[in-house]
Amino acid sequence: MAVGDNIIFYTFYRSPNSNSDNDSELLRLISYLNENYKEQLIAVGDFNFSNIDWQSWTGSGNEKNIDEKVIDVLQKMF
């Protein structure tokens, strides 16, 4: 990044009661931002995925499918 470039700072919040449509849209938005603004993007937030073990980056529980999708999208950002 060069001097004068913009930094895009995004804050995300996902309700613990989010439905699968909202989850899909959130992941689509994060993927879009990563693909188009990766060098300029700083993303933080509270995703409220309580079944994700953030130490090992693994999902468990009833929502394992969405947990794995979230992990996949976030790992692509790094």
N, C-alpha and C positions, 0 to 999 in steps of 0.2 A: 504494500500500500504506500502510495506517495503522499507527500505533504499536500494538504488541500483536499484529499479524498474524503468522502463522507463515510461515516460509520452509521450503520443502521442498528439500532438497539430495540429489540422486541422483548416484551414481557408477555408471557402466556399464563393463563389460568384455565384449568380444566376442572369443572365441578366434579366432585366424587360421584354425583348422580348422573353424569353425562351418558347419553345414549350412544349407540353404535354409529348412527349417522353423524352426530357431532364429533365423535372420535375420528371417524374417517376424514371429515373435513379438516380437522385440526392437523392430522398427519399429512394431508394433501397440501395444506398451507405451509407447514414446516418444510416439506420436501421442495416445494416451489421456491421458497426463500433460499434454501440451501443451494439449489441448482442455479439460481439467478444472481445471488448476492453473497456467495460463500466468503469471499475475501473481505467483505465489509460488514458481515453480520455478527452481532453479539446477541444471543438468545438466552433468556433466563425465564424461570417460571416455576409454577407449582402444577405438576401434571396429575397429582393425586392418583397415581397407580400404586396402590398399597401392596400389591402382590409382586412387584418387581424388586428383586434384590439388587440394589444399585452397586454393591461391592463386586458381585460376580456377573452383573448384567444378565440375569436370568429371570424368567417369569414363572409364576406358579399359580395355582388356584383356578377358579372357574373361568377367569378371563384370560387364560394363557394365550389364546390366539391374538388378542389385541395387545397384550403385554409384549409378545414377540415382535409385532409390527412396530410398536413404539421403540423398542430396543434397536431394531434394524434401522429405522429412520434416524435415530439419534446417533448411532454409531457411524453412519455415513457422513454425519456432519463433522466428525473429527478426523 
